[in-house]
Structures are given as C-alpha cells and as structure tokens.
Amino acid sequence: MIKKNVAIVGVTGYTGLELVRILSTHPGFAISAVTSRSLAGQALQEIYPFFQHTAYGTIPLTIPEPELVSRDSELVFLAVPHGRAMDLAASFLELGVKVVDLSADFRINDPGIYFSWYGQKHSQPGLLAKAAYGIPEIYAREIAPASITANPGCYPTSAILALYPALKNRLIKPRGIIIDSKSGTSGAGRTPKTSTLFCEVTDSFKAYNIGRHRHTPEMEQELAKACGEDLIISFSPHLVPMNRGILSTCYAELEKKISEQDIRQAYKRFYRNSPWIRIMPGGKLPETRWVRGTMFCDLGIVRDERTGRLVVVSCIDNLCRGASGQAVANANIMCGFDPQSGLDHQPVMP
Ligand SMILES: NC(=O)c1ccc[n+]([C@@H]2O[C@H](COP(=O)([O-])OP(=O)(O)OC[C@H]3O[C@@H](n4cnc5c(N)ncnc54)[C@H](OP(=O)(O)O)[C@@H]3O)[C@@H](O)[C@H]2O)c1
C-alpha cells in the first residue's frame, strides 16, 4: 500500500505524542512533518528518547508554518489549543490539505455559543458548517467526504456514546440528565500549570468547573440531535490522580417501563456495527484500566429500580479514544481507509 503523508501540528503535547505513538505503526499513514514552536530544530528522539531506533526518531521538529508543513502532507492533525486552531485550519484548507482538528474550535455549530463559552469571537465562522463532528459510530457518513473534521472533546466522547442510543430510542427523558465525570490529569494537557502539579493532584480528588465546563454546550448540541429537541444537562467534571482515563456516570429518568435486559439489547442493536463499543454484561461495570491506550468505550448499564433512572457508566482513554485515536479513526474515514486501520491496540494489564 502507498502510504499517505500526514503532519502533526503540536507534537510536543500529550495528544501530539499519542498521535506519533499510533501513527508509527499505522499501515496507511506516514508522518511527514511535526511541529513545535518551543523545540523547533530538535529531532523527535532528542525530546522523547524512546523514539530512538524507530522510523520517526530523526524527524526534525519545524515551526508550525502551514506553507512549510503542507509541502508533503495530504492531511494535518491540529493538536494545539483552541483559539489557535481555527486560523491554522483555514490556512491548511486553502493549501488543499485536509484537517482533523483536535481542539474545540469547530465542534460548536453556532459561533454565538462558541463565543459565550470560550470567550472568543470565531474567526472562521464560514467553516463551521463544513466541519463534520468526528464520532465515527454516529457520523461516518458525514466524515467521509469532509475536508475538515472537528474531533470531539474527551468528556463529550464518553457522555455522548453513553447516552445517544437511549435518547435516540426515547428510552430516557431529555430533561434532568446528569453527567458526572472523572478524568486523569493528562486531560489538562502537558503545558505546565499549578493545578496539575504532582503535589496538587496526587493523593487527592476534586471537582472543578461544575455547571460551567466548556464541554457542556458540545454535549448538549450532540445529545439534542439524538432526541430531536433542545436539552440542558448538568455536567460535573472531577480530576483524579491517574494519568489517563475518563469514567463518566450518566443519570437520566426512564421514559417508559423497560427491563434492563431490553435496554442493553437496544444499545447492542444501536452499536451492532461498532467494534469499539463494548456493552458490559448485566452486573458488570467498566473500569478505566480496561480501555487504557485503546479505542474502546466500555459501557455499563444499570436500571435503578428504586429511582426509575437509567445509569450508564462509560469508560474511555482520554488521549486515545478521547483525542488522538479518534482523530486517526476520522483521518482513516476521510482518506478512504478502514476506520479501524492501525487502531487495534489492546490495554496493558493490570
Ligand atoms: N489532553 C487531552 O486529553 C485532550 C483530549 C481531547 C482534546 N484535546 C485538545 O487537543 C489539543 C491539544 O491538547 P494537548 O493536551 O495535547 O495540549 P498540550 O499538551 O498543552 O500541547 C499543546 C501543543 O500545542 C503547541 N502549541 C501551543 N500553542 C501553540 C500555538 N499558538 N501555535 C502552534 N502550536 C502551539 C505546543 O507546542 P509549542 O508550545 O512548542 O508550540 C504543544 O505541542 C487542545 O486543543 C486540547 O483541548 C486534548
């Protein structure tokens, strides 16, 4: 197979590094360029010695200049902060390079909602309608012809996969949904901040940004599409002292009388062609270590008899399924490869 060249803008971050890990064994993609502003000029193996003796160890980091990066690349992964990605995406598209944007810049369809949650005017509102929302299980048809895909946020990936089948099948009420999520610290990125220092995170457990986390409008937008009406969710994120992983516990009132077994069957039907979604058998709940470093989303389904609620526990790896693995799945679809190509990783246990 002739490999397609792809570039990574922001290779020194956690999602950039995860992209190199995944792409280094991908049968259809070759890494043609990687960028960093702070470490341009160095080789990848100088920053990450474990890349020595690999095909990409000696690849030099360049500045994130679209003209330079696009020279040999068909597709670019933007693994940079929101606010920066929007103009980079526009430049790459103008140069004829497809874009998978890992930031939030193209996830929110309405630029007014983007402004109210991200505090920044969108500089490329005309591109928003062109961007497919990159959850392969739901939007593969829209992703395939797209020149730009908005890779979903990590929390939204876990919550949307957990609730979409129940809303679509009208098993739950759209009102009063609660999403309670716990994330490992790599979710906050590699750029140093006091709140993610070892002593601030280890041996402790905290909630943050309750009711105002920026992933809230993204979840509301996508879950509204599932049920066909606007909805408001309560979203409570937490930081746990582990490197990778997200566990979201989602609560919703059941719409009708239905057994737990039938709910599980409805989920299995919805995800019948989705090998990355694993529905746990009755009585089993997922754990983050079972999905570590993989594309799996493990779902545990409980019908709470006493409260009349459906509780869905969803586990993903924030860097793989919640970011770079999903980005590669989207690139696979955009380039005509099997969505699973290069993404058959299994977790390292225990
Ligand atoms: N971490 C996660 O679990 C996760 C999950 C889903 C989505 N995301 C999103 O993915 C993106 C990357 O996240 P991350 O966690 O990898 O962040 P990170 O660890 O902080 O890395 C950011 C990268 O972007 C580069 N960069 C920063 N500012 C830039 C600018 N103005 N222009 C060009 N490059 C710039 C940095 O390198 P230099 O400073 O050297 O240029 C670095 O390589 C973010 O938008 C984030 O919200 C992250």
The ligand as a MOL file (V3000), in Angstrom:
LIG
                    3D

  0  0  0     0  0            999 V3000
M  V30 BEGIN CTAB
M  V30 COUNTS 48 52 0 0 0
M  V30 BEGIN ATOM
M  V30 1 N -5.2900 16.1500 26.6120 0
M  V30 2 C -6.4240 15.5800 26.2780 0
M  V30 3 O -6.8420 14.5640 26.8740 0
M  V30 4 C -7.2590 16.1470 25.1460 0
M  V30 5 C -8.3890 15.4180 24.7490 0
M  V30 6 C -9.1650 15.9130 23.6940 0
M  V30 7 C -8.8080 17.0880 23.0750 0
M  V30 8 N -7.7200 17.7830 23.4960 0 CHG=1
M  V30 9 C -7.4020 19.0320 22.7900 0
M  V30 10 O -6.2810 18.7890 21.9450 0
M  V30 11 C -5.4770 19.9680 21.8380 0
M  V30 12 C -4.0560 19.6250 22.3060 0
M  V30 13 O -4.1450 19.1760 23.6460 0
M  V30 14 P -2.8830 18.6440 24.4750 0
M  V30 15 O -3.4380 18.0840 25.7220 0
M  V30 16 O -2.0170 17.8110 23.6010 0 CHG=-1
M  V30 17 O -2.1550 20.0550 24.7840 0
M  V30 18 P -0.6690 20.3110 25.2870 0
M  V30 19 O -0.1480 19.0530 25.9010 0
M  V30 20 O -0.7350 21.5240 26.1220 0
M  V30 21 O 0.1220 20.5970 23.9330 0
M  V30 22 C -0.1460 21.7050 23.1110 0
M  V30 23 C 0.7370 21.6370 21.8650 0
M  V30 24 O 0.4200 22.7380 21.0080 0
M  V30 25 C 1.6000 23.5080 20.7390 0
M  V30 26 N 1.1730 24.9170 20.7580 0
M  V30 27 C 0.7490 25.6320 21.8220 0
M  V30 28 N 0.3720 26.8690 21.4450 0
M  V30 29 C 0.5450 26.9170 20.0950 0
M  V30 30 C 0.3360 27.9330 19.1230 0
M  V30 31 N -0.1390 29.1430 19.4570 0
M  V30 32 N 0.6170 27.6540 17.8200 0
M  V30 33 C 1.0920 26.4360 17.4520 0
M  V30 34 N 1.3290 25.4360 18.3380 0
M  V30 35 C 1.0470 25.6760 19.6550 0
M  V30 36 C 2.5690 23.1620 21.8760 0
M  V30 37 O 3.9250 23.2130 21.4500 0
M  V30 38 P 4.7820 24.5610 21.3880 0
M  V30 39 O 4.3310 25.4090 22.5540 0
M  V30 40 O 6.2050 24.1420 21.4490 0
M  V30 41 O 4.4380 25.1580 20.0570 0
M  V30 42 C 2.2290 21.7080 22.1510 0
M  V30 43 O 2.9120 20.8610 21.2460 0
M  V30 44 C -6.1510 21.0250 22.7280 0
M  V30 45 O -6.9630 21.8560 21.9450 0
M  V30 46 C -6.9930 20.1860 23.6740 0
M  V30 47 O -8.1190 20.8720 24.1920 0
M  V30 48 C -6.9210 17.3300 24.4940 0
M  V30 END ATOM
M  V30 BEGIN BOND
M  V30 1 1 1 2
M  V30 2 2 2 3
M  V30 3 1 2 4
M  V30 4 1 4 5
M  V30 5 2 4 48
M  V30 6 2 5 6
M  V30 7 1 6 7
M  V30 8 2 7 8
M  V30 9 1 8 9
M  V30 10 1 8 48
M  V30 11 1 9 10
M  V30 12 1 9 46
M  V30 13 1 10 11
M  V30 14 1 11 12
M  V30 15 1 11 44
M  V30 16 1 12 13
M  V30 17 1 13 14
M  V30 18 2 14 15
M  V30 19 1 14 16
M  V30 20 1 14 17
M  V30 21 1 17 18
M  V30 22 2 18 19
M  V30 23 1 18 20
M  V30 24 1 18 21
M  V30 25 1 21 22
M  V30 26 1 22 23
M  V30 27 1 23 24
M  V30 28 1 23 42
M  V30 29 1 24 25
M  V30 30 1 25 26
M  V30 31 1 25 36
M  V30 32 1 26 27
M  V30 33 1 26 35
M  V30 34 2 27 28
M  V30 35 1 28 29
M  V30 36 1 29 30
M  V30 37 2 29 35
M  V30 38 1 30 31
M  V30 39 2 30 32
M  V30 40 1 32 33
M  V30 41 2 33 34
M  V30 42 1 34 35
M  V30 43 1 36 37
M  V30 44 1 36 42
M  V30 45 1 37 38
M  V30 46 2 38 39
M  V30 47 1 38 40
M  V30 48 1 38 41
M  V30 49 1 42 43
M  V30 50 1 44 45
M  V30 51 1 44 46
M  V30 52 1 46 47
M  V30 END BOND
M  V30 END CTAB
M  END
